[in-house]
Amino acid sequence: LAAAFSRINSTSSRLKELQSNYSQRLASLRDSINHTLQDCGQPCSNVSLDSLGFKANFSVIPSVDQQLKALEDVSSSNLVATLE
């Protein structure tokens, strides 16, 4: 279980990092495409880039640090001695 929580934390961190990197690249690409559309003029005036963006928001994935700490506390305690 602890390994699963650790993987969740590391995957969540990696997804947040990737989303940030790709959001920056996407913004740059959007600017470039908008510039090209402006150069195109009237024939391209109906093109919209409003839907060009991320729909997922990985920053809302909660941390499982508290659960990991609880598992560590249970693992390091001597339950048998406590129950005797």
KEKE-3310 file (N, C-alpha, C; in steps of 0.2 Angstrom, whole numbers, plus 5000, padded with zeros to 4 digits):
npx = (5004:5010:5019:5011:5005:5016:5019:5008:5010:5022:5019:5009:5016:5024:5015:5010:5021:5024:5012:5014:5025:5021:5010:5016:5023:5012:5006:5015:5015:5002:5003:5011:5004:4993:4999:5002:4989:4985:4993:4989:4976:4960:4955:4958:4951:4940:4945:4947:4956:4952:4948:4960:4969:4973:4963:4963:4967:4979:4983:4974:4975:4975:4987:4995:5003:4999:4993:5003:5012:5005:5004:5018:5020:5012:5019:5031:5028:5026:5015:5011:5017:5010:4997:4997)
npy = (4994:5006:5008:5010:5022:5030:5029:5036:5049:5052:5051:5060:5072:5072:5073:5086:5094:5091:5096:5110:5113:5109:5118:5130:5129:5127:5139:5147:5142:5145:5159:5160:5154:5163:5174:5170:5169:5182:5188:5181:5187:5192:5180:5171:5175:5169:5159:5151:5150:5147:5134:5128:5121:5115:5103:5095:5096:5094:5099:5098:5086:5077:5077:5063:5062:5062:5050:5042:5045:5040:5026:5024:5026:5016:5005:5006:5005:4995:4984:4972:4972:4983:4979:4969)
npz = (5000:5004:4994:4983:4986:4986:4973:4967:4972:4966:4952:4951:4954:4943:4932:4935:4933:4919:4914:4916:4909:4896:4895:4894:4882:4873:4874:4868:4855:4852:4851:4840:4830:4830:4825:4812:4807:4808:4798:4787:4785:4779:4773:4784:4795:4801:4809:4824:4839:4852:4858:4859:4870:4887:4894:4905:4923:4932:4944:4954:4959:4974:4988:4995:5006:5019:5021:5018:5029:5040:5037:5038:5052:5057:5052:5059:5072:5086:5086:5092:5104:5109:5110:5119)
capx = (5000:5014:5022:5006:5004:5022:5019:5003:5013:5027:5015:5005:5021:5027:5010:5010:5027:5023:5007:5017:5030:5017:5006:5020:5024:5006:5005:5020:5013:4996:5005:5014:4998:4989:5003:5001:4983:4985:4997:4984:4971:4953:4953:4959:4948:4935:4948:4948:4960:4949:4948:4967:4972:4973:4957:4965:4970:4982:4985:4969:4976:4977:4993:4994:5008:4997:4992:5010:5015:5001:5007:5025:5019:5009:5024:5037:5026:5026:5008:5010:5018:5005:4991:4998)
capy = (5000:5012:5008:5013:5029:5033:5030:5041:5055:5054:5052:5067:5077:5072:5076:5093:5096:5091:5101:5116:5113:5109:5124:5136:5128:5128:5147:5150:5140:5149:5165:5159:5153:5169:5179:5168:5170:5189:5189:5178:5192:5191:5172:5167:5179:5165:5154:5153:5145:5146:5128:5126:5122:5109:5102:5092:5101:5090:5102:5096:5079:5078:5074:5057:5062:5061:5043:5038:5045:5035:5020:5023:5026:5009:5000:5007:5004:4988:4983:4966:4974:4988:4975:4964)
capz = (5000:5004:4987:4979:4988:4984:4965:4966:4973:4961:4946:4952:4953:4936:4928:4936:4929:4912:4912:4916:4903:4889:4894:4891:4875:4870:4874:4863:4849:4850:4849:4833:4825:4829:4821:4806:4805:4806:4792:4782:4784:4779:4772:4790:4800:4805:4812:4831:4843:4858:4861:4859:4877:4891:4898:4912:4928:4937:4951:4959:4962:4981:4990:4999:5011:5026:5021:5018:5035:5044:5035:5041:5059:5059:5051:5063:5079:5088:5087:5096:5111:5111:5111:5125)
cpx = (5004:5017:5017:5005:5010:5022:5014:5006:5018:5024:5012:5010:5023:5021:5009:5016:5026:5017:5010:5021:5025:5012:5010:5022:5018:5005:5009:5018:5006:4998:5008:5009:4994:4993:5002:4994:4982:4988:4992:4979:4964:4952:4954:4955:4943:4938:4949:4952:4958:4949:4955:4970:4971:4966:4958:4968:4973:4984:4980:4970:4978:4984:4991:4999:5005:4995:4998:5013:5011:5003:5014:5024:5017:5015:5030:5035:5026:5019:5007:5011:5013:4998:4991:4996)
cpy = (5006:5013:5012:5020:5033:5034:5035:5048:5057:5055:5059:5073:5078:5075:5083:5097:5097:5095:5108:5118:5114:5115:5130:5135:5129:5136:5150:5148:5143:5156:5165:5158:5159:5174:5177:5169:5178:5191:5186:5183:5189:5183:5168:5170:5175:5160:5156:5148:5145:5140:5124:5127:5115:5109:5099:5097:5096:5093:5101:5089:5080:5074:5068:5056:5060:5053:5039:5039:5041:5028:5019:5022:5019:5004:5000:5006:4996:4986:4977:4968:4979:4984:4970:4968)
cpz = (5000:4997:4982:4980:4985:4976:4963:4967:4968:4954:4946:4951:4946:4931:4929:4932:4922:4910:4912:4910:4896:4889:4892:4884:4871:4869:4868:4856:4847:4848:4842:4828:4824:4825:4814:4803:4804:4800:4786:4780:4784:4778:4779:4796:4804:4809:4820:4835:4851:4862:4861:4866:4881:4894:4905:4916:4933:4944:4956:4962:4969:4983:4994:5004:5018:5027:5022:5025:5040:5043:5038:5049:5061:5058:5056:5071:5080:5091:5092:5103:5114:5113:5117:5131)
residu = (LEU:ALA:ALA:ALA:PHE:SER:ARG:ILE:ASN:SER:THR:SER:SER:ARG:LEU:LYS:GLU:LEU:GLN:SER:ASN:TYR:SER:GLN:ARG:LEU:ALA:SER:LEU:ARG:ASP:SER:ILE:ASN:HIS:THR:LEU:GLN:ASP:CYS:GLY:GLN:PRO:CYS:SER:ASN:VAL:SER:LEU:ASP:SER:LEU:GLY:PHE:LYS:ALA:ASN:PHE:SER:VAL:ILE:PRO:SER:VAL:ASP:GLN:GLN:LEU:LYS:ALA:LEU:GLU:ASP:VAL:SER:SER:SER:ASN:LEU:VAL:ALA:THR:LEU:GLU)
# end
